[in-house]
Amino acid sequence: MDASKISLASIAINTVLSGASGGAAVLFMTLKKFGKTDPSMTMNGVLAGPIFD
C-alpha cells in the first residue's frame, strides 16, 4: 500500500483513536483503583490500545 490510497487516512485515524481510548481507559481505571493516576500504566494502555482494535 502506498501513501496515495484514501484508506490510509481511516487506518491512521483508527490507530490514533484506539491508542487514545486505551490510554484514557487505563487512566480512569488506575484513578478509581489507586486514587491517583499512574503514568507508566497509562502509557502501556496507549501502546496496547491499537492491539485490541
C-alpha positions in Angstrom: 0.0 0.0 0.0 1.3 3.4 -0.8 0.5 6.8 0.8 -1.8 7.9 -2.0 -4.5 5.4 -1.1 -7.6 7.0 0.5 -7.9 4.1 3.0 -4.7 5.2 4.7 -6.5 8.1 6.4 -9.1 5.9 8.0 -6.4 3.4 9.1 -4.3 6.2 10.7 -7.3 7.8 12.4 -8.5 4.4 13.7 -5.0 3.7 15.1 -4.7 7.1 16.8 -8.2 6.9 18.3 -7.7 3.4 19.6 -4.5 4.4 21.3 -6.2 7.4 22.9 -9.1 5.4 24.1 -6.8 2.7 25.6 -4.8 5.4 27.4 -8.0 7.1 28.7 -9.5 3.8 29.9 -6.4 2.9 31.9 -6.0 6.4 33.2 -9.5 6.3 34.7 -9.2 2.7 35.8 -6.0 3.5 37.8 -7.5 6.7 39.2 -10.5 4.7 40.5 -8.5 1.8 41.8 -5.5 3.6 43.4 -6.8 7.1 43.9 -4.1 8.6 41.7 -3.0 8.2 38.1 0.0 6.1 37.1 1.8 7.4 34.1 3.6 4.1 33.3 0.4 2.2 33.3 -1.3 4.9 31.2 1.4 4.7 28.5 1.0 0.9 28.5 -2.7 1.5 27.8 -1.8 3.8 24.9 0.5 1.2 23.4 -1.9 -1.7 23.9 -4.9 0.2 22.6 -4.2 -0.4 18.9 -3.6 -4.1 19.6 -7.3 -4.6 20.6 -8.6 -2.6 17.7 
